[in-house]
Amino acid sequence: MTERGSIIYLEDVTVDFDGFKALRNLNFFVDYHELRVVIGPNGAGKTTLLDVISGKVKPVSGRVVFGKDTDLIPLREHEIATLGVGRKFQTPTVYTNLTVWENLDLSLRRSSKGVFATLVSTLTPAEVGKVFATMETIGLAEKAGVPAGSLSHGEKQWLEIGMVLLQDPVLLLVDEPVAGMTDQETEQTGQLLQSLADRHSIIVIEHDMEFVRQLARTVTVLHEGTVLCEGSVEKIQADPRVVEIYLGRQKEQKETSAAAH
């Protein structure tokens, strides 16, 4: 049976950092099996949004509801992760001296507890199948025995996505996944995230508008800690407020960078 309704709902959420309101009475929700892209200028509150959902930052007011009725605000980060919220940070944090397989092996949720139990335990046939399936999903099946440190930047990002997937997240938070990637890696990352949306709800923070267009689903624009507008890529690109505060600045930055080179 397919779940319906919102998997995450933020109501009137305010985050205050010594007088600076990173989020300001924010109302934001994402449905089950939705791929949502969040954009906005620097300081708009994009990463803070993920911090609140994952429990890294606690709001001073408002509600954060996960699933049917779970209040996330009293919970710690590891408790929220256990509920099914997985986060992929901007900089990949893989174990560079371990192989692709070993990275995924260590990330697999085990019934046993503790570091020692994890190190000495062996995978069941079902767990082996799960790791293999994940390597296929992220496109690294042929590099199972390759040290993670020798992977390209894009491949490291995919590996970390795989490591998060093995924790069985219902909601996946992804922060600027294509920063520093080649055009081909960017396209493959878009295809990967689209394929994952069949089984997970996904929130993607991104700056690259070409990548945003590739995902081509609902886009939320944040500005000064609140939602400026929301809708299709075409809708937000046609909104004069978005052009003024975000897209216009992006164009200027690209032109300045091109002139410098």
N, C-alpha and C positions, 0 to 999 in steps of 0.2 A: 504494500500500500504506500503510495507516494504522500509524503508529508506536505501539508499546505500551510500557507500563512508565513509569518515572519520567523526566521531563525534567530535574528538579533534585532533588538529594538532599543534605541537610545531616546529618552524623552527628557527634554529641558536640561541637558547635561552641560555643566559648567566646570571647567578646569582652570584653576587660578595658580599661577606661579609667581608668588610675591607681587601681586598686583597686576600681572600680565595675564589676561584671560586667553589661554590657548584655545579653549572651546567656550562658546558663549551661547547658553541656552540652546544647545544643538539638538535637533530632532532628526533622526536618521534610522532607517530600517532596511534590511535586506531579507528577501524571501528565500525559502528552501530552494536549492538547485539554481540559484541565480548567480551570475557572474557580474559583479558591480565594479566599475572603475571609478576611482576618486582622484580628481585632479585639483590643482589650485596653485597659486604662487607660493613661494617660500614663506613660512610663517602662518600659513592658512589653517594649520591644525591637523594636517593629514596624518602624520606619524602619531600625534597625540591621540587621534581617534583609535588607531590600532593599539596604542598603549592602554587606553581605557578598557577596550574590549578584552585584552589579554590579561588585565589586572596589574600591569606594571605601574600605572598611574591611577590614583583614586580621585574621582570628581568631588568637588565641594557640594554639589547639589545635582539633582536629577536621578533618573533611573536607567539601569542597563539590564535588560531582560534577555535571557538566552533560552531558545526553545519555547516550550509552552509557558513556563512561569518561573524560571530560575533567575533569581536576583544575583548578578555577578559581583556587585560592589563589595559585599563582605568577604568574598573569597580571595584566596591567594593565587598567585600565578600558576603554581603546579596543580592546584585544585581545578582551576578553569581549564587547564590543558587536559586534565583527566576527563572532564565533561565532553571534550571533543573539539576544542579550539586549538588549532595548530598555527604557528607563526613562522614565516620565512622572512628573515631580516634582509636588508639590502646587501650587506657584505656576507658572502658565504662563509660559514664556520664549519667546514669539513675537517676531518682528521687527515692532514696531507701525507702523513707517513704510512697510512693504512690504505688498502686497496678499496676500490668501489664496493666490492662485496662486503669487506670488513666494516666499512662505514655503515652500510645498510643493516648488516648483522647487529651491530651495536645499537642501532636505533629501533630495532624491532621490539615492539611491546612484548614483554615476557610475563608469564605467570609467576616466575620466581622473583624474589625481591633482593635488592642489594647488588653492589658492584661485583663482589666475589662470585655470587651465584650466577650473575650474567656471564662472567668470564669463563667459568668452568662448564656451563650448561651447553648442551648441543641442541641444534635445531631439529624440530620434528619435521617429518615430510611435508606437512601442511605449511609450516613456516618457511621451509626451503622454497616451496612453490610460490609463496607470497613474495619473497625476495626476488625470485626470478621474474615474476609478473611485474613487480615494481621497476626492475631494470629495463624491461621491455617498454613499459609506459614512458619512462624518462629518456629512452633512446640510448642507454648505456650497456645493453646486454653484451655487446662485443668487447667491452672494456672492464669486465668483472674483476680481472686480476691486475688491473693497472692501478698504480698508486695515485691517489686523489691529487697529490701535488703536481703531477704531470699532466693533468687535465687542462683544457682551455678554460677561460673564465666562464664562458657559457655553460660548459659541461659541469663545472663546479656548482653553478647555480642549479642546474637540473638535479645533480646529486643531492643537494640539500633539500630540494623539493621532495625528492624520493624519500629522504630521511624523515621528513615531516609526515609524508603520506603513510609511512609504516606505523605511525602513532594512531591511525584510524580517525583523523579529524573529520568532524561533520562540517565545521566552518574553517576555511583556510584563509589566513591573512598573509598577503604577499606585498612586500615593500620594495618598489622600484626594481623589478626583476631583470629588466633589460639594460640597465645602466652599464656601459662599457662593453656591450656585446656587438658582434658583427651583425650586418644586416641579415645574414642567413640564420644566425643564432636567434636573433630577435623574432624572425618569422616562425622558427621552430618552437620558440617559447610561447608564442601566441597560440599555436596549434595545440601545444601541450595543455595550456590552461583551459582552452575551449573543450578539450576532451575530458578534462577533470570535472567540468561543470555538470556533467551528467550524473555524477555521484557525490559531489560536494557543493556547498555554497562557498563562493570565493569573493573576497574583497581585494582588489589590486590598487595599490597606490602607484601612480605613474606620471612622468613628465613628457615622455615621448608621444607626441600626438599621432604620429604614423602608426605606432603600436596600438594606441587607443582606438584608432579607426579600424585596425585589423580585428580587434576583439568585438567591436561594433555592437555592444550591448548598452544597457543603461549607464549613463555617466552622471556622477554627482560632482558639482563644482563647489569647493569650500573657499571661503574668503573671510578672514578675520574671525575664524572659529565658528562660523555658522554656514548653513547651506545657502549659496547664492542662487543656484538654479540646478535643475535636474532634468534628464531626458535623454533622447538619442544623441549620437555624435552630431548629427546635422542640426538638431535643435540648439545644442549648447554652442556650436560654432557660429550660429547665426545670432546669438544673443549679444547685443551691443555691450552689455556689462562685462561679459566674459572676454570679449575682444579687447576691451579697454584695460581690464585689470590683469589679464593673464595671457591670452593669445598674442596680443600686441607686444607685450614685453618679451615673449618667447622669440618673436620674429626679430625684434631689435637685438636681442642677445646673439642670435644666430648670425645676423649681418655683421655685428661687431666682431664676433669670433672669426668669421670668414675674412674680414678685412685685415685682422691681425696676422693671419697666415698667408 
